[in-house]
Amino acid sequence: MNGPLCWVEHMSLDNETGLDPPGVRVRPVSGLVAADYFAAGYFVWAVLIANLARIGYEEKTMYMAAYDWRISFQNTEVRDQTLSRIKSNIELMVTTNGGKKVVVIPHSMGVLYFLHFMKWVEAPAPMGGGGGSDWCAKHIKAIMNIGAPFLGVPKAVSGLFSSEARDIAGVRAIAPGVFDNDVFGLQTMQHLMRMTRTWDATMSMIPKGGEVIWGDLDWSPEGGYNCSVKKLRNNDTHAADNQKGGIGFQKDVNYGRILSFGKDVAELHSSKIQRVDFRGAVKGNSLANNCDVWTEYHEMGVGGIKAVADYRAYTAGSVLDLLRFVAPKLMARGDAHFSYGIADDLDDPKYKHYKYWSNPLETRLPNAPDMEIFSMYGVGIPTERAYVYKLTPVAECYIPFQIDASVDGGSEDSCLKGGVFCVDGDETVPVLSSGFMCAKGWRGKTRFNPSGARTFIREYDHAPPANLLEGRGTQSGAHVDIMGNFALIEDIIRVAAGATGEDLGGDRVYSDIFKWSEKINLKL
């Protein structure tokens, strides 16, 4: 077995249990070195760790909560007792530092993981950590969420559906053979799909809140977003108002259609689209079975593939049924560990189950009125929001769907490029997902935040590095590079040194997050 294939085997989990395959054990590194650098010279947490050290933090007062990001959040406790370790480390730090509460700084999926932790730590054993309803109030000063995908990311849908995002689709369009012959010998995309579809934690990133949050076939909160306008500095509100409306093409962006089969389907009014419901479709004759790499598509057959394409357009609601249809094993495990809805009644006993704990629309924040919650994220970078798909030409052992990278919007200002509709965000997480909960869902006393914990939005307007000597830049808003953003580091250092959100100046906003949040009709 060659090196890359060996790596795929070791990084894959068991497709039935979502845990270790027989005879393979891969574990996260512990300590600050777990995520200071991703590779030599490519920092993740290193710049922040170094700056915290400069104001007196050290190993005794900093704890890196490394976890296995492949397995479902609850299974990190089952297999590695990771949640218990976080609990006892926080308790130890508070006790040994004279009762001073901790500042928690999660990034990306870690944000959802820590939401899960806050419910777990309160919940009684054996499902939870038994800390009681006041544990967070006693132990946590602030949570400074960086690049938070609170409500999921559309990118997760294309990743699970066809193992693609904008960058991979672009490479496939320019050099179709690269992913067939390169890294793994043959069928790279299939190998990647087989591996990533065993990672249950990826399902935590599927968009949450359905059409209420993300929009339906003809409406979305960001509809009318002008892709040509560089966002203005936050004081320049009059100029910003004058630029609303902008160019005609933008009104037609149907962001609510997360997947569309064909550009015409992405742009037509929904009443003009002829659709055939795929749910309950017979999956028909199976595809070629003499495959080196099995994916769930080999059981779908020609009939199933046609049924998916004939439904034409998928919203955040129907995309769940789509994934259950094309990836039943994956979603059966996922549905046991994650949920994507909006709670009608948070007192319903069913919400005591751990599958709801990482969805902010199906859980309450802890009863901790003095705890502060920050959402800190980059803006000003085109970010994936919806996709135009096509059927792949039939071949042996193929993935039948792919992003149609040949589709563009027809002008350089267009939101549609390379088969992907973009919106404001940090390149990975749209503003809507990062900002909505702190802008509206948790703002003040709401049913999701009954104790009225204060929330703050801190946006960082992206400025790319001026030259190569700047490396990844000190003003980047990109999803990972933001970890080296001087303004973000300053905000964290000040809170770690005792400041409050008010001391930082409250909200700092460049995007339309408050305007978009107002358009979302959610019972608070």
N, C-alpha and C positions, 0 to 999 in steps of 0.2 A: 504494500500500500504506500503510495507516495505521501510526502509530507503534508500538503494541504488536505488530502482526503483523510489522513490520520487525524488532523486537527478537527475536521468536520465531525468525525466519529466521536471524538472526545468532548466536543462542545455540544453535541446533541443530547437531549434528554430522552427518557423512555416515553414513547408515544401513547402509552396507556395511562401511566401514573403521573407523568410530568416530573418525575424525580430521577435519581441516578439510573442509567442503564446498567445491566449486570456487568460487573467487572470494571466499571469506570467510576473514578471519583475525581471531580474537579471542584476546587474550593476557592473562595475569595481570599486574597491576602489580607492580613490584619495590620492595623497600625496606620500611621500617617502616610507611609509609603504606598498604601493600597491604591491611592488615586492622586498622588502629587504630580506624577507625569504619566501620560499614556504611553509614550515611547521617548527615547532619548531626545531631549530638546523640545518636546511637545508637552507644554504644561497643561494640567487641568486645575488642581487645587494648589499647586506649589506657590504661586505668586501670593495668594491669599494667606497661606500658612506662614510665609516669610514675613508678611506685613503684620499679622497677628503677633508673631514672635517679637517684632520690634516694639510692641506696646506691653510686652511682659508675659504673653502667653507661652506655655511650654507643654511638654507631653502630659504633665499631670492635670493641666487645665484645658487641654484640647483632646477630643476623641473623634476619630474617623470611624463612622458607623458603616463599614464596608459590608455589603450583602451580595448574595448571588442574584444578579439582576435577570437571570434566565427563569427562575422558578417563581411560582405565584407567591404573593406576599405572605399568606398564612403558612405556606410550606417552608418558608425560610425559618420559621419557628419550629415546625415539625422536624425538619432535618438538621438544622444548625443551631437552634435556639437563639437566632439573631435578635429577635424582638426582646427576649429576656436579657440579653447582653446589653442592649441599648438602655433598657430600664435600669439595670443595676449600675451601669456606668454613669448615667445621669444622676442617680441617687448618690453615688459615691462623690461625684464632683460637687454637688450641692452641699453635702455633709462636710467635705474637707475644705470648703471655701467659705465657711462661716454662714452658710444658709443662702448665699447668693445664687439666684436662679440662672439657668443656662440660656444661651442664645443658640438656637438651632438653625443651621444653614443648609437646607436641602437643595439639590440641583436636579432639574429635569424629572425623570421617573422617580427619583428620590423624594420629590414633593408628594407624589401619590403614596409612596411607601410610608412617609411620615404621617400622612392623614390616617392610613391604616393603623399605624402604631398608636396614635392618640386614642382611637377607639379600642384597640386591643388592650392597652395599658389600664383602661378603666374597667373593662369587662371582667366579670368573674371567671375564675378558672373553671373548667379546663380550657375553654375556648379563648379566654383572655388572660391578661397578666395579673388580675386581681388587685390593681392599685387603688381602685375606688374612684368616685366621681370627682374628687378634688385633687387628684394626682397632678394633672397638668397645671392647675392653678398654683400648686406648691412648688413646682420644679421648673417651669418654663417662663422666662421673661419675654422672649420674642421668637417668632419663626420668620426667618428671612428667606423666602422662597425665590430661587433664581431660575428663570426660564421655565416657569411652572406650566405643565400641560394639564391644569386642573380639570378641564372638560374634554381631554383627549386631543388627538391630532388626526386630520384627514390622511396624513402620510402613513399612518398605521394601517389604513384600509388598503391602500395600493400595495403596501409591503406584504400584507397577508394574502391579498388577492393574486398578485402576480410577481411578488418579490422585487418590486420596482419602486423607485422614486424618480424625481425629475432628472437627477444626474445619471442614473443607470439607463433610463429611457433614451437620453441624449447620446450616450456612448453606443447603445445598440443601433440607433438610427445612423450614426456616422460609420460605424464598423460592425456590421451585424454579426461577424464571426467571433468577435472577441470573447464573448461570454460562452461561446460553445466550445472553443478549443483551448482557451487560455488556462487559467490557474489550475483547474482540476482535471485537465486532460479533455474531457468532454462534458457537456451538459452542466456547466457551472451554475446556471440559474436554478436547475432542478435540485442540485446539491444544496444550494443556499435555501431554497424553499423547504426542502425536507428538514434541514437543520432548524431554521427559524420557526417552523410550525410546531416544533417541540418546546419552544420557549413560552411557557404560559404567561409570564409577566408582560409580554408584548401586548396581550389582550387588555391590560389595564389602560392602554393608550387609545383604544377604539373610542371615537367620539361619543360623549355622554349627553343626555338631555334631548336626543332625537330632534324632531323638527321644530320644537319650541325654541331651542337654542340655535340650531344650525340652519334653519330655514327649510321650506318645502320646495316643490317643483318651480314655483314662481315667486318666491319671496326669500330673502335672507337679510339678517341685520346689516350686513355690510354692502347690500345692493346699492349701486351708485358710487362705490368707492372709485376714486380717480387714480388710476395707476401711473399717470404721467406726472403727478404733482409731488415734488419733494416736500415732505412734511415741514411745516414752518416751526420755528422756535415757539415755545408755549405762550409767550407774551403777545404774539402777533395775531390776536384772535380776529381782528377786523379783516385782515388780509385773507385769513383762512376762510372766513364766511364768504368772501367774494369769490373764492375759488370753488365753492361747493357747486355741484351740478356739472360743471366742467364740460367735457367733450361727450358727444352723443353716444359713442359706442359703449360707454361704461354701463349705461342703464340696463343693458341686455345681459349683464353677467348674472347667471343664475347659480350663485354659489351654493344654494341649497341642494343642487344636483351634484352630489359628491362624485358619482360616476355617471358618465353618459357614453353610450355607444354611438359615436359619430358626432362631428361638429354641428351638423344640422339639429340633432337631438339636444345638444347643449344650449342651442340658441332659440329654438322655436318655443312659442307659448305651449304650455302643457296640453291644452285642449286639442292641439294639432298633432300630438304624438300618438301614434297607434302602438299600444302596448299589449303584450300577452303575458299574463301572470305566470311566473316561473314556479311559484310555490306549489308543490304537489306534482310537478312535471315528472314524467317517467324519465329516468336518466338514460335509458336506451342502451344501444350496443356499446360495450366498453371499448376503450382505445387499445392500441397495441400493448400486449402484456409482457413482451420480451425486453423490458426496460432494465437498464442497469440501476436507474434511480427511480424508485417508486414515489409518486406524489399522489395525493387524493384525487387529482384530476383523472388518473387512470381508471377510476371506478365510475366516473361521471358519464362517459359515453357521449356520442355525437348528439343525442337527443337532449341531454342535460346542458351541454355547451350552447346549443341553439336556443334553449329556453332562457338561459341567462342573458344572451345578447338581445333576444326578442322583448325583454322587459324594458329595454332601452335606457331608462334613467333611474338612478337610485339616490334616495335621500338618506340622512343619518338614521332614519327609522328603518327603511327597507334594506339598508346595507347590512344590518344584523342578520336578517333572514337570508340575504345573499351569502354571507360568510358561513352561516349554518348549512346552506345548501352545498357550497363548494368545498368546505373544510369541516365536515361533521365531527371528526374526532377531536380536532383542535378546539372547536367551539363547545363540544360537550364538556371538556375539561374546563374551558374558560368560563362557561356559564355556572359552573360549580364554585368558581372563585371570584368572579367579577360581575358587576351589574351596571347597566347603562341608562337606567330610566330616571324619572323624577318622582319622588315620594309624594303620594297624596296626603298620607297621614303618618308623620314620623313616629307616632305612638304605637303604630301597628307592630306587634311583637316580632314580625318577620325581620324587621330591620336590626334586630339584635344579632343576626347572622353575619359572619365575617365577610361574605361576598359583597356586602354593601359598603364596607368601611372606607374604601378608597374613592368612593363616588361622593363628591361634596353635595350633590343634589339628592342624596338618599341617606344622609347622616347629619347629625348636629355637631357643631364645634363643641369642645369641652366647656364646662361651666367654669370659665376662667376670665372674668371681666377685665383683669389687669394685663392679661397677655396680649401682645401686639402681633399682628400678622401683616407681613409685607409681601407684595408681589413685585418682583424686580425682574425686568425683562427688556430685551432690545426691541427697537422698532425701526422702521425705515428700510427694511430689506424685503424684497418680494418673497412671499412664503406660500408654500403649497396649500391649496384650499379645495380644489376640485379637479377632476381628470377627464380627458376624452380618451376612450378606449377603442380598440379595434380587435377583431378576431385575428389570431395568428394563422398563417397558412398551415394546413394540416401537415404534420410530420410525425415520425415515430417519436414517442417519448417526449412530447412537447408540452409546454405550458400554453393553453389555448387562448389566453387573453394577454394583450400588452398595451401600454400607453401609446397612443398614436402620435409619435414625436414629429410627424410631418405637419401637424395642424398648428397654424398660427392665427392670430387675430387680424392680421392684415395691416397693422400700423405699428410703429415702434413703441407707441404709447399703450398698446393693447395689454390687457390683463392676461391674455392667452398666449403662451409661448411654449412651443414644443409639446403640445398636448396637455399642458398644465395651466389651470387658472390660478393666479397668485393674488394675494391680498397682503396687507401690512402685517409684519411680524418679525421674528428673529431668524428667519430662514427655515426653521423647523416647526415652531409653535405659532399659530396665528394669534394676534392680539386678543381676539374674542376668548380663546381658551385660557390665556394667562391672566387676563384682566377682569373678566366678568364677575367672578365671585367677590373680589375685593372692591369692585366698583359698585356692585348692586346686591348680589346674592347674600353677602355677609355684611353689607354696610349698615351700621346701626343695629338695632335689635330686630332680627328677622327669625323666621322659624328655623332657619339653618344656623343661626348664631344667637340663641336666646339670651345669652348673658351679655351681649353687646360688646364683645372684644373688638378693639379698634383695628381697622384695616387701612392700609396705605398702599398706593400704587406708586412705584418709582420706575419710570421709563428712562431708557438710555438710548438717545438718538444715534443711530449708527453712523460712524465716520470711518471709512476704510483707512488702512495705514497709508501715510503719504509716500513712503518709499520702502524699498526692501530692508533698509537698516532698522525700520520700526518693527520688523517681524510681523506678528499677528495684530499689532496695533494696540494703542492704549485707550481708544475710544470706540472699540468694536461693540456692536450690538448683536453679533452672531451668537448662536445658541451656546457654543462652547467657548469661543474666544472672549465672550463677555467676562469670563472669569479673570481676565487680565485688564478689564476696564477700570481705569483709575477712579472714576466717579462712583462706580459700584463698590470698589474696595473701600473708598473713603466712607460711604454710607455704612458698610458693615463694621469697619473699625470703630466708627463713632458709637454705634449701638453696642458693640462689644465692650466699649469703654464706659457705657452707662447712659448714653443718650436715648431719647424716646423718638418716636416718629414725628411728633410735633417739633422736637429740636432740629430734625433734619429739614423741616419746612413743610411737613405734610405730604400731600400728593405732588408728584412732578410728572406731567402728562404731555406728550407730543401727539399721540394718536387720537382717533375718534372713539375711544373705548366708552366714554360716558354716553355719547350720542347713540352708539350701537346698543349699549346695555338698556337704554330707555326703550328701544324698539322691541325688546324681548318681553313677552307677556307671561311672566312667571309669578305664581302666587307666592308672596313673601310673608 
